[in-house]
Amino acid sequence: MSEDYRSALARVTREGAWSPTPQGPRAKTLMQVTMKFPLADGFPVITERDVSSFWQKPINELCAFINGVTTADGLREFGCEWWDLWTTEEKTVPLGLAPGDLGPGSYGGAFKYFPTADGEPFDQMTHLVEQLKERPDVRTHFVSPWIPQFQARGVGKRRRAVVSPCHGWVHVRVLGGRLHLHMFQRSGDVPIGVPANMIQYAALLLMLEQVTGLEAHTYYHTISDAHIYEDQMPAVQTILERDPRQLPTVQLTAEGKLVTELGSFRGHHFELSDYVPHGALRIPVAV
């Protein structure tokens, strides 16, 4: 049983400082929160509230980004319709983007089409798999969602992403022949966004196990700016009053075990079992 997620919520609630936000509600914010999930002890699908109705959707979102998707239409094809909220005309046009466009500085652009000095886009995720196979010993198995020139703000500058990437700095190490994946997160909405991020990057660890043949061992998750919005606090208090429960099991389906390319994975290639969560909770989402 892991209580790291519950501890993260409690720490932000207890130690965080109130700060204003562009989204409207102020947020209680704490810098540097880290969680650790050895997969032998369970997969990080939270049990503090029931997420069984949508747990595969974050995996589909990451699969879309691995495939270079940068539009709301493309994400809907992967079952991720919530990006419509961030790609309205009101949000895109001021950035010089068409409605429905996440921008070249979004996750899909960075993961598959990272710009280079020679003009040829660099596919970071494909390279990650290749390097893990060819040089498992090195410490440079790293992926970044951040394209600096597309995130600049200030006078005379205009960012090129409707949402500056919050997650996706991935560092993988092979230790004793086993895979360890650390995902660093710049900014994390702990009640809503972070549980989805935990699922998708722990799933990435299982994907890498499948396509490299190296055993998945431990998933680590660090949030730099961990925050809880003020209107989320009642639900968080309810969560903290609930008793801890055992993390469930997530594994590849029979079809998933036949996948040989990272970009071919989808959420339905993963199955959830031994999941006994508390009841679902409605928690406000900041847009």
N, C-alpha and C positions, 0 to 999 in steps of 0.2 A: 504494500500500500504506500502511495506517495501522497504527502500532504503539501507538496511544494506550491501547488496552485493556490490552495486555501491560505497558505502562509503569505503568498504574494499579495493577495487581496487584503489580508489583515495588516500587513506592513504598510501598504499604501494608505489604508484607512487610519492607522495609528500614527505613522511618522510623516506622512505627506504634508505638503504645504499647499494652500489654496492659491490658484493662479487663474487669470483670465484666459479665455480661449477664443479663437476665431469662430468656433462653432456656436457660441452663445453662452451656454451654461459654463460657469467656472468649474475647474477641475482640481481635485486633490492630487498632487503630483509628487512622486518620489523618484529620485535618480538611482539607477543601477539595482535591478532585481534579477536574480538568477535562479533558474529551476533545473533540476536534473532528473532524467527518466531512463533508468536502465530498462530496456525492453523486456528483459526476463521477469521484471516485476509488474508488467502491464503496460498497455499503450496509453498515451496521454489524451484520452477522451474524457473530459471532466464528468464526474458523477454528482457534483454539487447541484446540478440541474440537468434535466433530460435534454440531450441534443441529438437523440436518435433520428429525428425527422430530417435533419439536414447535415449530418456529420460528413457525408461524402462530398458535399458541395465545395468545401474548402479545397479538397483534393482536386476536384475538377478545375477550380480556379487556378491552382498552381500548374496543372497540366496545360491549361490555356496559355499561361505565361511562358512555360517552357517551350511551347510551340510558337511563340512570338506574337500572340494576339494582343492588339492594341486598340480595339474598338469594342463598344458595347454590343454591337451586333455579333461580333466574334465570340464574345464571352457568353452571350445568350445561347449560342450553339453548344457551349459546354455546360449549359444549365445554370449559368451565373447571371441572373437577371438584375441583381441588386446594383450593378454598376450604372444602371440608368439614372440613379439618383445623383451621380457625380459627373454625368456627361450631358447635362442639359445645356441648352443654348446660353443660359445665364452664366454657367461655369466655364464653357469652352471658348466662346467668342472672345472674351477679354484676353485669352492666351493665344489668339490667332489660330485656333483649332475649330474644326467643323463640329457641330453637335454630334455626339456619339463617339468622338475621338478622344481616347485617353492621352494621346500625345506620344511622341518618340522617346520621351524621358520616363515613360511608365515601365512597369515590371517586364512586360513582354519585349519592349524595345531593348531594355538593358540585358535581359537574359539571352536573347537570340541575335540581336542586331547591334551589339555594342559598337559604337563608332571607333575607328582606328585612324592613325596618322596616314596610312597608305590608302585609305578610302574604302577598304573592304570590311564589311561588318564581321564581328567576331561572335561566334556562338559559344557563350560561356558554359552552358550546361553540357553540350556535346564534348567540349574540351575537358570538362571535369571528369566525365566518364572515361575518356581516352587516357587521361593522365593517371587516374586511379589504376587502370589496367597496366599501363606502361611503367609508371614510376610510383608504386604504392608507398615507397619509403619517404617521399619528400613531404615537407610541411606546407606546401603551397597549393593545396587543393582548395581553392577559394573562388567564390562567386560574389559579385557585387551588383545590387540593383540600382546603384547611384551613378548617373552620368552627370558630372558636375556642371557642365555648361548648360544643361537642360533644367537645372534646379536653382539657378541664380535668381536672387530677388533684390530689389532696390531701384534706385533712380536709373532710368535708361536700360533696365534689364527686364526680361520677360521669361518666366519659366515655361517649359514645354511639356508639362505633365499636369493633368487635372488634380492629381493627388501625388505629392512627393512621396516616393516609396518609404513605407514605415517599417517593413520587414524584408528579409531576404539576403542579408549578409551571411553567407554560408561558409564555414570552414570545416573541412573533413580531414580526419586523420585516420591512418591505419596503424593500429597498435596491437601487436601480437596476432596479426592476421585478421583483426576484426575492425569494423567501421565505427567510428565515433563522429557524430555530426553536431556541431555547435552552430545554432542560428542566433545571430545578433540582431536585435530589433531596435531601431532608432526611437520609435514612438509606439506605445501600446495602450489601447483602450482595454484595460484588464478584464472587465466583466464581459465584453462582447467580442472584440477583435482577437484578443490573445488566445482564447480557447480554440478558435478556428486556425490560428497560426500554428499552435501546438500540434494540431492534427495534420496540417498539410506538410510541415517539415519533418515530422516523425515519419509520415508516409514517404517522403522523399528518401529517407534513410532505408526504408524497405525496398523502394524502387532501385536504389543504388546496389543493395544487396543482390537483387535479382539480376541486374545487367552486368555486374562485375564478378559475381561469384564469391564476394567477400562477405563474411557474416556481419549482420547488423547488431550492434551491441548497445550503445547508449546515445540518447538524444539530450542535448543541453540547450537551454533557452535563456538568453539574457535580454532583458528589456532595459534600455538606457533611460528613456522618459516613460515611466509607468504611471498611468493616471486613471482616475475614476471620476466621471462627471457627477456633478452635484445631484442631478435628477436620477442617477443610478444608485445612489446611496441606500435607499430603502430596500431595494432588491439585494444589494450586497450584504446588508445586515441579516437578511433572511438566510442567505447562503451560509454566512459564518455561524449561524445558529444550528445548522444541519450537521449531523454526525458524518464523519469520514467513511468512505466506502472504498472497496477494492477497485483498482483500475481494471478495465476490461481487456480483452484480447482482440487485436486486429491482425489479420494475416491476408496474404494474397489468396484469391480464389484459384480454382483449377485453371481457369482461363488466364488469370494474371500471371501464373507461373510459366506461361508460354510466351510472355512478352519478352522481346530481346532488345528493344530500343526504348530509351527513356521517353521520347516523345509519343510513344504509342500507349502509354498508361492512361487510364481514366478512373474515375471514382468507383465504378462498378467492378473494378478489378480487386477491390478490397472488401473484406467481410468482417463484421463486428460480432463478437460473441461474449458471453459472460458479463453483459452490461446490465447493472442493477442501479440506476440513478435515482436521485430524488426527483420530484415533480418538476415540470417545466415552469419557467418564470418569464414574464414579459419585462424586458429591460429596454429603456429608451436608447436609441442609436443617434449619435451626433453626426450630422452631415455638414 
